[in-house]
């Protein structure tokens, strides 16, 4: 219907406000005049800019009581629409259309009392045609239903906090994900039923059937599968660890879409997979390396979960790689508690294991001692000896064979047969025993014994280099034995023969080796001693928080510090892609820092930090990728050793920045914003690893900077002379 337009008192008062605010130059004469001065595109812009209301692609919704907090053009626009009505009919919400010059009044009489009120009636006003259309939904079987009530009101609205809390709970359940299906009462009730929940007193609770039994939510395991564009993390770690050489076969038990199977096959490795949903007809077959990638965490039934792990182990001839999601964030973020896991928004089940829980589960079910490859990824070896050798190899550093310093005739004559002996000593730090060296026959025929042969090597090389190699191998063996104390300690006879030879060569007996390892492990528990080690370390950047070293320098650290880090990585594995390791000295913690631009950026940003509390083995994850003011690094040469390829470049930059006075207060410039301010204050800019004057720097400011630098240099010179 069409109604006559008048200018009521409330509209007239808004016009006065508009004149005072400069929105209108002259007083409008009629409703048409007001609307002509408020074109629809301007109303759309005001809606899009409004901090209040619920924004949808085609409309802005605002509670009736919040209209007075809107911008003046929107208030005038709404008042114009209201002036065309005789009665608002209990309107609760006001809807501003972004597509047409229309405004609607929606009545939700249970808005305050019901968590999800249904629509009773609506009044739509067409401001272009000056027409009004009324509609009732009270006899409709499937009326619209309201969600996220807090978005319609202001924070001081009664019940606002209840609205917010309910929305957060529903987000954790994934109830609000399917927007197209939950907009009506029937769709919303179906969503709740499938999730096995109901809403009571602004709280999401689990649903029970008529007999009082808990209703299980519908779980679609297959939806947990991910389409990958690269190898999955567990398979990538297995490759990097050398567990899947070309001559071995690979089987992916629970392969999902089969991405790992295809990519491993492309590396000319025999590769097959099976999945109960995506590849149910593929044969299940044994292989040298079997991957159970993120399978046990998506099975909601504990017995079936255990069965999957056992079945994968039965298929394994050499190495089983098991991975699962682990708890490194708030486990309530976006998830619904169910059983011993959570139901995700995608209706999949996820068992989020605690750090040690996953290893304990694998070990208890299979009766093994699994080895961490990374966070939430473990390797299980069929051959215990091979497993121990692999574990020991994780602590071994690479050593190059000492170079030849002196020309010795006997060495030059037999250099070819001596090289395998030199390589063995570089690898083990001792001479071979028994038949450990395949080339022993020829060596013994020429020299009579390994000791005589190695004496010739010592004549041609620097003996101290070989001593350093032996000492490093001894320390690495101690680290391995010390960390073995955290698990079942094997008897000497259960150790691999090569490992037995190592222990006898370096310590004389297993008992003496364990005693030395105990002493080192005991020292790691002394934070004051660790603090002293960090403060006196020739490697790494020291601060009151501890010591930070580049991953490339880790093997050159004191053995006690390596054991300290091993206490974190022994159970959960070291974080892959780690750039820096931080040794905390105020509390037993290890942090892994990720700085992907460490080499290229003169002052790289710390993108992520994974911090491990050694008392609880809790993992805290910090993501600074989109942080407005992240941490930045300074004096990069301190993190690495002098043989690092870019060490000299880093050091030259630091010297230049120190001369400029840029690094006088390191604590102040730990963050990027403050660092940029420091550069601007000194009229400086960085181009690569060099400092230059800013091109548009004010000449007077440059003089002040130069003067300040000169005075600082003079003070430093006087201080040195006094000392």
C-alpha positions as CSV (number, residue, x, y, z in Angstrom):
1,X,0.0,0.0,0.0
2,X,1.0,3.7,-0.4
3,X,0.8,6.2,2.5
4,X,1.1,10.0,2.6
5,X,4.4,11.4,3.9
6,X,4.6,13.9,6.7
7,X,7.5,15.3,8.8
8,X,6.9,14.2,12.4
9,X,8.7,15.8,15.3
10,X,11.4,13.1,15.7
11,X,12.3,13.6,12.0
12,X,12.3,17.3,12.3
13,X,14.7,17.2,15.3
14,X,17.1,15.0,13.2
15,X,17.0,17.6,10.4
16,X,18.0,20.3,12.9
17,X,21.0,18.1,14.0
18,X,21.9,17.6,10.3
19,X,21.9,21.3,9.7
20,X,24.1,21.9,12.7
21,X,26.5,19.2,11.6
22,X,26.7,20.6,8.1
23,X,25.0,17.6,6.5
24,X,22.4,19.8,4.9
25,X,23.0,23.4,3.7
26,X,19.3,24.3,3.9
27,X,16.3,22.8,5.6
28,X,14.5,20.2,3.5
29,X,11.0,21.0,2.6
30,X,9.6,17.5,2.4
31,X,10.3,13.8,2.8
32,X,11.2,13.6,-0.9
33,X,13.7,16.5,-0.5
34,X,15.4,14.6,2.4
35,X,15.7,11.4,0.4
36,X,17.0,13.3,-2.6
37,X,19.8,14.6,-0.4
38,X,20.5,11.0,0.9
39,X,21.1,9.0,-2.2
40,X,21.2,5.2,-1.8
41,X,24.9,5.0,-2.6
42,X,25.7,7.3,0.3
43,X,23.5,5.1,2.6
44,X,25.3,2.0,1.4
45,X,28.7,3.6,2.2
46,X,27.5,4.6,5.7
47,X,26.3,1.0,6.3
48,X,29.6,-0.5,5.2
49,X,31.5,1.9,7.5
50,X,29.2,1.4,10.5
51,X,31.0,-0.1,13.5
52,X,27.6,-1.2,14.8
53,X,25.3,-4.0,13.6
54,X,25.6,-7.3,11.8
55,X,27.1,-6.9,8.3
56,X,26.0,-9.3,5.6
57,X,26.7,-9.0,1.9
58,X,23.3,-7.5,1.1
59,X,22.2,-5.8,4.3
60,X,23.1,-4.2,7.6
61,X,21.1,-5.4,10.6
62,X,20.8,-3.3,13.8
63,X,18.7,-3.7,17.0
64,X,16.1,-1.1,17.4
65,X,17.7,0.3,20.6
66,X,21.0,0.8,18.8
67,X,19.6,2.9,16.0
68,X,20.3,6.1,17.9
69,X,24.0,5.1,17.9
70,X,24.2,5.0,14.1
71,X,25.7,7.8,12.0
72,X,23.4,10.7,11.3
73,X,22.6,9.8,7.6
74,X,21.5,6.3,8.7
75,X,19.3,7.8,11.5
76,X,17.7,10.2,9.1
77,X,17.2,7.4,6.5
78,X,15.5,5.2,9.1
79,X,13.4,8.1,10.4
80,X,12.2,8.7,6.9
81,X,11.1,5.1,6.6
82,X,9.4,5.2,10.0
83,X,7.5,8.3,9.0
84,X,5.7,6.2,6.4
85,X,4.3,3.9,9.1
86,X,1.5,4.1,11.5
87,X,2.8,1.3,13.8
88,X,6.2,-0.5,14.0
89,X,4.3,-3.7,15.2
90,X,6.9,-4.6,17.9
91,X,9.9,-4.3,15.7
92,X,13.1,-5.7,17.1
93,X,15.7,-5.2,14.3
94,X,16.1,-2.7,11.6
95,X,17.4,-4.0,8.2
96,X,19.1,-1.6,5.8
97,X,19.2,-3.1,2.3
98,X,22.4,-2.5,0.4
99,X,20.9,-3.5,-3.0
100,X,17.7,-1.4,-3.1
101,X,16.4,1.7,-1.3
102,X,14.5,-0.4,1.1
103,X,14.4,-0.7,4.9
104,X,12.7,-3.4,6.9
105,X,11.5,-3.7,10.5
106,X,11.7,-7.3,11.8
107,X,9.8,-8.5,14.9
108,X,11.6,-11.1,17.1
109,X,9.4,-10.9,20.3
110,X,11.6,-13.6,22.1
111,X,14.9,-11.7,21.3
112,X,15.7,-11.3,25.0
113,X,14.4,-14.6,26.3
114,X,15.4,-17.1,23.6
115,X,19.0,-17.8,22.5
116,X,17.8,-18.2,18.9
117,X,14.5,-16.4,18.4
118,X,12.3,-16.9,15.4
119,X,10.9,-14.2,13.2
120,X,7.2,-13.4,13.8
121,X,6.6,-10.6,11.3
122,X,8.3,-8.0,9.1
123,X,7.5,-4.6,7.7
124,X,9.3,-3.6,4.5
125,X,9.4,0.0,3.4
126,X,10.3,0.9,-0.2
127,X,11.6,4.4,0.0
128,X,11.7,4.8,-3.7
129,X,8.1,4.0,-4.3
130,X,7.0,5.1,-0.8
131,X,5.3,1.8,-0.3
132,X,4.9,-0.5,2.7
133,X,4.7,-4.4,2.7
134,X,3.8,-6.4,5.8
135,X,4.3,-10.1,6.3
136,X,3.7,-12.6,9.1
137,X,5.7,-15.8,9.8
138,X,3.7,-17.0,12.8
139,X,1.9,-19.7,10.7
140,X,5.0,-20.6,8.7
141,X,6.3,-24.1,9.4
142,X,9.9,-23.1,8.9
143,X,10.5,-19.4,9.9
144,X,13.8,-17.7,9.8
145,X,15.9,-18.0,13.0
146,X,18.4,-15.6,14.5
147,X,22.1,-16.2,15.4
148,X,25.0,-14.2,16.8
149,X,22.7,-11.8,18.7
150,X,25.6,-9.8,20.1
151,X,26.3,-8.4,16.7
152,X,23.0,-6.5,16.6
153,X,23.3,-4.6,19.9
154,X,25.8,-2.5,21.8
155,X,28.1,-3.9,24.5
156,X,25.9,-2.3,27.3
157,X,22.8,-4.2,26.2
158,X,21.4,-6.5,28.9
159,X,22.5,-10.1,28.3
160,X,25.3,-9.1,25.9
161,X,27.9,-11.2,27.6
162,X,25.6,-14.2,27.4
163,X,25.2,-13.7,23.7
164,X,28.9,-13.5,23.2
165,X,29.6,-16.6,25.2
166,X,27.0,-18.6,23.4
167,X,28.3,-17.6,20.0
168,X,31.8,-18.7,21.0
169,X,30.6,-22.1,22.1
170,X,28.6,-22.6,18.9
171,X,31.7,-21.7,16.9
172,X,33.7,-24.3,18.7
173,X,31.0,-26.8,17.8
174,X,31.1,-25.7,14.2
175,X,27.4,-25.0,14.4
176,X,27.6,-21.7,12.6
177,X,29.7,-22.8,9.7
178,X,26.9,-23.8,7.3
179,X,25.3,-20.4,7.0
180,X,23.0,-21.3,4.1
181,X,21.5,-24.3,6.0
182,X,21.0,-22.8,9.5
183,X,19.0,-19.7,8.6
184,X,15.7,-21.4,9.1
185,X,14.3,-23.2,12.2
186,X,14.3,-26.6,10.5
187,X,17.9,-26.3,9.2
188,X,19.1,-25.1,12.6
189,X,17.4,-27.9,14.5
190,X,18.9,-30.5,12.0
191,X,22.3,-29.0,12.6
192,X,21.9,-29.3,16.4
193,X,20.7,-32.9,16.0
194,X,23.6,-33.9,13.8
195,X,26.0,-32.5,16.3
196,X,24.3,-34.3,19.1
197,X,23.8,-31.1,21.1
198,X,21.1,-28.7,22.3
199,X,21.0,-25.1,23.7
200,X,20.1,-24.7,27.4
201,X,20.3,-21.3,29.2
202,X,22.7,-19.9,26.6
203,X,25.0,-22.9,26.9
204,X,25.7,-25.7,24.4
205,X,25.2,-29.1,26.1
206,X,25.4,-32.7,24.8
207,X,22.0,-34.3,23.9
208,X,20.6,-37.4,25.6
209,X,18.1,-39.8,24.2
210,X,14.8,-40.9,25.9
211,X,16.7,-43.6,27.9
212,X,19.2,-41.1,29.2
213,X,22.1,-42.2,26.9
214,X,24.4,-39.7,25.4
215,X,23.7,-39.0,21.8
216,X,26.8,-39.3,19.7
217,X,27.4,-36.6,17.1
218,X,27.6,-37.6,13.5
219,X,31.3,-38.0,12.6
220,X,32.6,-38.1,9.0
221,X,36.1,-39.4,9.3
222,X,36.9,-39.1,5.6
223,X,36.5,-35.3,5.8
224,X,39.7,-35.2,7.9
225,X,41.7,-36.1,4.7
226,X,43.5,-33.2,3.2
227,X,44.4,-32.5,-0.4
228,X,48.1,-31.8,-0.3
229,X,50.4,-30.2,-2.8
230,X,53.5,-31.5,-1.3
231,X,54.6,-34.5,0.8
232,X,53.0,-34.7,4.2
233,X,55.1,-33.7,7.2
234,X,55.7,-37.2,8.6
235,X,56.8,-38.6,5.2
236,X,59.0,-35.6,4.6
237,X,60.7,-36.1,8.0
238,X,61.2,-39.8,7.3
239,X,62.9,-39.0,4.0
240,X,65.1,-36.3,5.7
241,X,66.1,-38.8,8.4
242,X,67.2,-41.3,5.7
243,X,64.6,-43.9,6.6
244,X,63.2,-44.3,3.1
245,X,66.1,-44.9,0.7
246,X,65.3,-45.8,-3.0
247,X,65.7,-49.5,-2.5
248,X,63.0,-49.7,0.2
249,X,59.2,-50.1,-0.3
250,X,56.6,-47.8,1.1
251,X,53.0,-48.3,2.2
252,X,50.6,-45.6,3.4
253,X,48.0,-47.1,5.7
254,X,45.1,-44.7,5.6
255,X,46.4,-42.8,2.6
256,X,43.4,-40.4,2.2
257,X,43.6,-38.9,-1.3
258,X,46.9,-40.7,-1.9
259,X,49.2,-37.7,-2.4
260,X,52.1,-39.3,-0.4
261,X,51.8,-42.5,-2.4
262,X,52.0,-40.7,-5.7
263,X,54.9,-38.4,-4.7
264,X,57.0,-41.2,-3.2
265,X,56.4,-43.3,-6.4
266,X,57.8,-40.3,-8.4
267,X,61.1,-40.8,-6.6
268,X,61.2,-44.3,-8.0
269,X,60.4,-46.0,-4.7
270,X,57.8,-48.8,-4.7
271,X,54.8,-47.2,-3.2
272,X,51.3,-48.3,-2.4
273,X,48.4,-47.2,-0.2
274,X,45.0,-48.0,1.2
275,X,42.2,-46.0,2.7
276,X,38.8,-47.2,4.0
277,X,37.0,-44.4,2.2
278,X,39.0,-43.1,-0.7
279,X,40.9,-46.3,-1.7
280,X,39.0,-49.3,-0.2
281,X,39.6,-51.7,-3.0
282,X,43.4,-51.3,-3.0
283,X,45.3,-54.3,-1.5
284,X,46.7,-54.0,2.0
285,X,50.2,-55.2,1.8
286,X,53.4,-55.3,3.9
287,X,56.3,-52.9,3.1
288,X,59.7,-51.9,4.5
289,X,58.4,-48.5,5.6
290,X,54.8,-48.1,6.6
291,X,53.2,-44.7,7.3
292,X,50.3,-44.2,9.7
293,X,49.9,-40.5,9.1
294,X,47.4,-38.7,11.3
295,X,45.1,-41.7,11.4
296,X,44.9,-42.6,15.1
297,X,43.8,-39.1,16.0
298,X,40.7,-39.2,13.8
299,X,39.3,-42.5,15.1
300,X,36.8,-41.9,17.9
301,X,36.5,-45.5,19.1
302,X,39.6,-46.4,21.3
303,X,39.4,-50.1,20.4
304,X,39.3,-49.3,16.7
305,X,42.1,-46.8,17.1
306,X,44.3,-49.4,18.8
307,X,43.5,-51.9,16.0
308,X,44.6,-49.5,13.3
309,X,48.0,-49.0,15.1
310,X,48.5,-52.7,15.5
311,X,47.5,-53.5,11.9
312,X,50.0,-50.9,10.6
313,X,52.8,-52.4,12.8
314,X,52.0,-55.9,11.4
315,X,52.5,-54.6,7.9
316,X,55.9,-53.1,8.8
317,X,59.1,-55.0,7.9
318,X,61.5,-52.3,9.0
319,X,60.2,-48.9,10.1
320,X,56.7,-47.7,11.1
321,X,56.1,-43.9,11.0
322,X,53.3,-42.9,13.3
323,X,51.9,-39.3,13.5
324,X,49.0,-37.6,15.3
325,X,47.9,-34.1,16.2
326,X,49.3,-32.9,19.5
327,X,48.1,-30.2,21.9
328,X,50.2,-27.1,21.4
329,X,47.4,-24.5,21.5
330,X,44.2,-24.0,23.6
331,X,42.4,-27.3,22.9
332,X,39.1,-25.5,23.3
333,X,39.7,-23.2,20.4
334,X,37.1,-24.0,17.8
335,X,36.5,-27.6,19.0
336,X,33.9,-29.6,20.9
337,X,35.0,-32.0,23.6
338,X,34.0,-35.6,22.8
339,X,35.2,-38.8,24.4
340,X,39.0,-38.5,24.7
341,X,39.1,-36.1,21.8
342,X,37.2,-33.3,20.1
343,X,34.7,-33.1,17.2
344,X,35.8,-30.4,14.8
345,X,33.7,-28.0,12.8
346,X,33.9,-30.3,9.8
347,X,32.3,-33.1,11.8
348,X,35.6,-35.0,12.1
349,X,37.0,-36.4,15.3
350,X,40.4,-35.3,16.5
351,X,42.3,-36.8,19.4
352,X,44.7,-34.1,20.5
353,X,47.5,-35.9,22.4
354,X,49.6,-34.4,25.1
355,X,53.3,-34.3,24.4
356,X,54.3,-37.5,26.2
357,X,50.9,-39.1,25.9
358,X,51.4,-40.0,22.2
359,X,54.7,-41.7,22.7
360,X,53.4,-43.5,25.8
361,X,50.4,-44.7,23.7
362,X,52.5,-46.0,20.8
363,X,55.0,-47.7,23.1
364,X,52.3,-49.3,25.3
365,X,50.3,-50.7,22.4
366,X,53.2,-52.0,20.4
367,X,55.6,-52.8,23.2
368,X,58.3,-50.7,21.7
369,X,60.5,-47.6,22.4
370,X,59.5,-45.1,19.7
371,X,61.9,-42.4,18.5
372,X,60.7,-38.8,17.8
373,X,61.3,-37.4,14.4
374,X,59.4,-34.2,15.1
375,X,56.5,-32.8,17.1
376,X,53.8,-35.5,16.9
377,X,55.8,-37.8,14.6
378,X,57.5,-41.0,15.8
379,X,59.5,-43.8,14.2
380,X,59.3,-47.4,15.4
381,X,62.0,-49.9,14.3
382,X,61.6,-53.6,14.0
383,X,65.3,-54.1,14.6
384,X,66.1,-52.8,18.1
385,X,69.8,-52.5,17.3
386,X,69.1,-50.4,14.2
387,X,66.8,-48.2,16.3
388,X,69.6,-47.5,18.8
389,X,72.0,-46.7,16.0
390,X,69.5,-44.3,14.6
391,X,69.0,-42.7,18.0
392,X,72.7,-42.3,18.5
393,X,73.1,-40.9,15.0
394,X,70.8,-38.0,16.0
395,X,73.4,-36.8,18.4
396,X,76.4,-37.3,16.1
397,X,77.9,-34.3,14.3
398,X,79.7,-34.4,11.0
399,X,83.5,-34.4,11.1
400,X,85.7,-33.9,8.1
401,X,88.8,-36.0,7.8
402,X,91.9,-33.9,8.9
403,X,93.8,-32.6,5.9
404,X,97.2,-33.8,5.0
405,X,99.9,-31.5,6.3
406,X,103.2,-33.3,5.6
407,X,104.2,-35.4,2.7
408,X,105.1,-38.8,4.0
409,X,106.3,-41.4,1.5
410,X,104.7,-44.4,3.2
411,X,101.4,-42.6,3.5
412,X,101.5,-41.5,-0.2
413,X,102.3,-45.0,-1.3
414,X,99.3,-46.5,0.6
415,X,96.9,-43.6,0.7
416,X,94.2,-45.4,-1.1
417,X,93.9,-48.2,1.4
418,X,94.4,-45.9,4.4
419,X,91.4,-43.6,3.5
420,X,88.7,-46.1,4.7
421,X,90.6,-46.3,8.0
422,X,90.7,-42.5,8.3
423,X,87.0,-42.2,7.5
424,X,86.1,-44.9,10.1
425,X,88.0,-42.9,12.8
426,X,86.3,-39.7,11.7
427,X,82.9,-41.4,12.1
428,X,83.6,-43.3,15.4
429,X,86.5,-41.5,17.1
430,X,88.4,-44.8,17.5
431,X,90.1,-47.6,15.6
432,X,88.0,-50.5,14.3
433,X,87.8,-53.8,16.0
434,X,87.1,-57.3,14.7
435,X,85.6,-57.2,11.2
436,X,84.1,-53.7,11.5
437,X,86.0,-52.4,8.5
438,X,85.4,-54.1,5.2
439,X,88.8,-53.1,3.8
440,X,90.7,-54.6,6.8
441,X,92.3,-57.4,4.9
442,X,94.4,-55.2,2.7
443,X,95.3,-52.9,5.6
444,X,96.4,-55.7,7.8
445,X,98.5,-57.3,5.0
446,X,100.5,-54.1,4.5
447,X,100.7,-52.8,8.1
448,X,100.1,-55.8,10.3
449,X,97.6,-53.9,12.6
450,X,95.2,-50.9,12.5
451,X,97.4,-49.2,15.1
452,X,100.5,-49.3,13.0
453,X,98.5,-48.2,9.9
454,X,97.0,-45.2,11.8
455,X,100.5,-44.2,13.1
456,X,101.4,-43.5,9.4
457,X,98.2,-41.4,9.2
458,X,99.3,-39.4,12.2
459,X,102.7,-38.7,10.7
460,X,101.0,-37.0,7.7
461,X,98.3,-35.1,9.6
462,X,97.9,-33.1,12.8
463,X,97.5,-35.4,15.7
464,X,95.4,-32.8,17.6
465,X,92.8,-32.9,14.9
466,X,92.2,-36.6,15.6
467,X,92.2,-36.0,19.3
468,X,89.4,-33.4,18.8
469,X,87.4,-35.9,16.8
470,X,87.7,-38.6,19.4
471,X,86.7,-36.2,22.2
472,X,83.7,-35.0,20.3
473,X,82.6,-38.6,19.7
474,X,83.1,-39.3,23.4
475,X,80.9,-36.3,24.4
476,X,78.2,-37.3,21.9
477,X,78.2,-40.8,23.4
478,X,77.8,-39.4,26.8
479,X,74.9,-37.3,25.6
480,X,73.2,-40.4,24.2
481,X,73.7,-42.3,27.4
482,X,72.5,-39.5,29.6
483,X,69.3,-39.1,27.7
484,X,68.9,-42.9,27.7
485,X,68.3,-42.5,31.5
486,X,64.8,-41.2,30.7
487,X,63.7,-44.5,29.3
488,X,64.3,-48.2,29.9
489,X,68.0,-48.6,30.3
490,X,69.2,-51.6,28.2
491,X,71.8,-54.1,29.5
492,X,75.2,-53.9,28.0
493,X,74.7,-57.2,26.1
494,X,71.5,-55.8,24.5
495,X,73.5,-53.0,22.9
496,X,74.6,-53.1,19.3
497,X,78.1,-54.6,19.0
498,X,79.5,-51.4,17.5
499,X,78.1,-49.4,20.4
500,X,79.7,-51.8,22.9
501,X,83.1,-51.2,21.2
502,X,82.5,-47.4,21.5
503,X,81.8,-47.6,25.2
504,X,84.8,-49.8,25.9
505,X,87.1,-47.6,23.9
506,X,86.1,-44.4,25.5
507,X,85.2,-45.4,29.1
508,X,86.6,-48.9,29.7
509,X,83.3,-50.3,30.9
510,X,79.6,-49.7,30.7
511,X,79.4,-49.0,34.4
512,X,82.0,-46.1,34.2
513,X,80.2,-44.8,31.1
514,X,76.9,-44.7,32.9
515,X,78.5,-43.0,36.0
516,X,79.9,-40.2,33.8
517,X,76.5,-39.8,32.1
518,X,74.8,-39.6,35.5
519,X,77.2,-36.8,36.5
520,X,76.4,-34.8,33.3
521,X,72.6,-35.4,33.7
522,X,72.8,-34.3,37.3
523,X,74.5,-31.1,36.3
524,X,71.8,-30.2,33.8
525,X,69.4,-29.9,36.7
526,X,71.4,-27.1,38.1
527,X,70.1,-23.9,36.5
528,X,72.8,-21.8,38.1
529,X,75.5,-23.9,36.4
530,X,73.6,-23.8,33.1
531,X,73.4,-20.0,33.5
532,X,77.2,-19.9,34.0
533,X,77.7,-22.1,30.9
534,X,75.4,-19.8,28.8
535,X,77.2,-16.6,30.1
536,X,80.6,-18.0,29.3
537,X,79.7,-19.6,26.0
538,X,81.9,-18.4,23.1
539,X,79.0,-19.2,20.8
540,X,75.6,-17.5,20.8
541,X,74.0,-14.3,21.8
542,X,73.7,-13.9,25.6
543,X,71.0,-11.9,27.5
544,X,69.4,-11.9,30.9
545,X,66.9,-14.4,29.4
546,X,69.5,-16.9,28.4
547,X,71.5,-18.0,25.4
548,X,70.4,-18.0,21.7
549,X,72.4,-19.9,19.1
550,X,71.9,-20.7,15.4
551,X,71.0,-24.3,14.6
552,X,74.2,-24.6,12.6
553,X,76.2,-23.9,15.8
554,X,74.4,-26.4,18.0
555,X,76.9,-29.2,17.6
556,X,79.7,-26.9,18.8
557,X,78.1,-26.1,22.1
558,X,79.1,-27.5,25.5
559,X,77.8,-31.1,26.0
560,X,75.7,-30.0,29.0
561,X,73.8,-27.5,26.9
562,X,73.2,-30.1,24.2
563,X,71.8,-32.4,26.9
564,X,69.7,-29.5,28.1
565,X,68.1,-29.3,24.7
566,X,67.9,-33.0,24.4
567,X,65.6,-33.1,27.5
568,X,63.1,-31.3,25.3
569,X,63.7,-33.1,22.0
570,X,64.1,-36.6,23.4
571,X,60.3,-37.1,23.7
572,X,58.7,-34.7,21.1
573,X,61.5,-34.2,18.7
574,X,63.2,-31.0,17.6
575,X,61.1,-28.6,15.7
576,X,62.0,-28.8,12.0
577,X,62.9,-25.6,10.1
578,X,64.3,-24.3,13.4
579,X,66.6,-21.3,12.9
580,X,67.6,-20.5,16.5
581,X,67.5,-22.3,19.8
582,X,67.1,-20.4,23.0
583,X,68.4,-21.9,26.3
584,X,66.4,-20.3,29.1
585,X,68.3,-19.8,32.4
586,X,65.6,-18.4,34.7
587,X,63.3,-21.4,34.2
588,X,63.9,-24.8,32.6
589,X,62.6,-24.0,29.1
590,X,63.8,-24.4,25.5
591,X,62.5,-22.3,22.7
592,X,62.8,-22.9,19.0
593,X,62.7,-19.8,16.9
594,X,61.8,-19.7,13.2
595,X,63.4,-16.9,11.2
596,X,63.2,-17.9,7.5
597,X,64.9,-14.7,6.3
598,X,67.9,-15.1,8.6
599,X,70.5,-15.0,5.9
600,X,68.9,-12.5,3.5
601,X,67.4,-9.9,5.9
602,X,70.0,-7.8,7.9
603,X,67.5,-7.7,10.8
604,X,65.2,-10.7,10.3
605,X,61.8,-11.0,12.0
606,X,61.1,-13.8,14.4
607,X,58.1,-15.4,12.7
608,X,57.2,-18.2,15.1
609,X,58.4,-19.5,18.5
610,X,57.7,-22.9,19.9
611,X,58.5,-23.0,23.6
612,X,58.8,-26.2,25.7
613,X,58.5,-26.2,29.5
614,X,60.8,-29.0,30.6
615,X,59.0,-29.4,33.9
616,X,55.6,-30.2,32.4
617,X,56.7,-30.8,28.7
618,X,54.0,-28.3,27.8
619,X,54.4,-26.7,24.4
620,X,53.4,-23.1,23.8
621,X,53.2,-21.8,20.2
622,X,53.6,-18.1,19.3
623,X,52.8,-16.9,15.8
624,X,54.1,-13.5,14.9
625,X,53.5,-13.7,11.2
626,X,50.8,-11.0,11.2
627,X,51.9,-9.3,14.4
628,X,52.1,-5.6,14.0
629,X,55.3,-5.2,16.1
630,X,57.3,-8.5,16.0
631,X,60.8,-9.2,17.4
632,X,63.8,-8.5,15.2
633,X,67.4,-9.8,15.5
634,X,70.5,-7.8,15.8
635,X,74.2,-8.7,15.7
636,X,73.6,-11.9,13.7
637,X,77.2,-12.9,13.8
638,X,76.9,-13.7,17.5
639,X,74.4,-16.5,16.8
640,X,76.8,-18.4,14.5
641,X,80.4,-19.6,14.4
642,X,83.2,-17.9,12.5
643,X,83.1,-20.6,9.8
644,X,79.4,-19.8,8.9
645,X,79.4,-18.7,5.2
646,X,78.0,-15.2,5.9
647,X,79.8,-14.6,9.2
648,X,82.0,-11.8,7.9
649,X,79.1,-10.0,6.2
650,X,77.1,-10.1,9.4
651,X,80.1,-8.8,11.4
652,X,80.8,-5.9,9.1
653,X,77.2,-4.7,9.4
654,X,77.3,-4.9,13.2
655,X,80.5,-2.8,13.3
656,X,79.0,-0.2,11.0
657,X,75.8,0.0,13.1
658,X,77.8,0.3,16.3
659,X,79.7,3.3,14.8
660,X,76.4,4.9,13.9
661,X,75.2,4.3,17.5
662,X,72.2,2.3,16.3
663,X,72.9,-0.6,18.8
664,X,73.5,1.4,21.9
665,X,70.3,0.2,23.6
666,X,69.6,-3.3,22.4
667,X,66.7,-3.8,24.8
668,X,64.9,-0.8,23.4
669,X,65.1,-2.0,19.8
670,X,64.1,-5.6,20.2
671,X,60.8,-4.9,18.4
672,X,60.5,-3.9,14.7
673,X,58.7,-0.6,15.3
674,X,61.3,0.7,17.7
675,X,64.1,-0.4,15.4
676,X,62.6,1.5,12.5
677,X,62.2,4.6,14.8
678,X,65.9,4.2,15.8
679,X,67.0,4.2,12.1
680,X,64.8,7.3,11.4
681,X,66.2,9.1,14.4
682,X,69.7,8.5,13.1
683,X,68.8,9.4,9.4
684,X,69.9,5.9,8.5
685,X,68.5,3.2,6.1
686,X,69.6,-0.3,5.3
687,X,70.4,-1.5,1.8
688,X,71.3,-5.2,2.1
689,X,73.8,-5.6,4.9
690,X,75.0,-2.0,4.7
691,X,74.0,1.3,6.4
692,X,73.5,4.5,4.4
693,X,72.2,8.0,5.0
694,X,68.6,8.4,4.1
695,X,68.3,10.1,0.7
696,X,65.9,12.7,1.9
697,X,67.6,13.2,5.3
698,X,67.5,16.8,6.6
699,X,71.1,18.3,6.4
700,X,70.8,19.8,9.9
701,X,69.7,16.5,11.4
702,X,72.6,14.8,9.7
703,X,75.0,17.2,11.4
704,X,73.4,16.5,14.8
705,X,73.7,12.7,14.2
706,X,77.4,13.1,13.2
707,X,78.1,15.2,16.3
708,X,76.3,12.7,18.5
709,X,78.4,9.9,17.0
710,X,81.6,11.9,17.5
711,X,80.9,12.5,21.2
712,X,80.0,8.9,21.7
713,X,83.3,7.8,20.1
714,X,85.2,10.2,22.3
715,X,83.6,8.9,25.5
716,X,84.4,5.3,24.5
717,X,88.0,6.3,23.8
718,X,88.3,8.0,27.3
719,X,86.7,5.0,29.0
720,X,89.2,2.6,27.4
721,X,92.2,4.8,28.5
722,X,90.9,4.9,32.0
723,X,90.6,1.2,32.1
